[in-house]
Amino acid sequence: MKRAFYIVSFAFLGLLLATILHGVIEMAYLAFIFGNPEQFAESIWWAEWPTIHHVGGVALWLAGAALGAYGGVKYWRIIYVEGKRK
């Protein structure tokens, strides 16, 4: 039970970090686009923004949760399994 909670907590941490990263990337992207609207108003980057936003957001969330779960498994082993031998 403790191991499962530890791994789920790390996955949640990864999800939170991915959400923060998503916000930072989105703010930088929109600042870049709105900084030069004449160049990007008719571009595919602006026309397909909803698709880019949703696909990128889901990809970041999945990657964050997966990397968080991986980190939870790895650090559980390092701290609780290998640490008990010392």
Beta strands, then each sheet from edge to edge (+ up, - down):
end
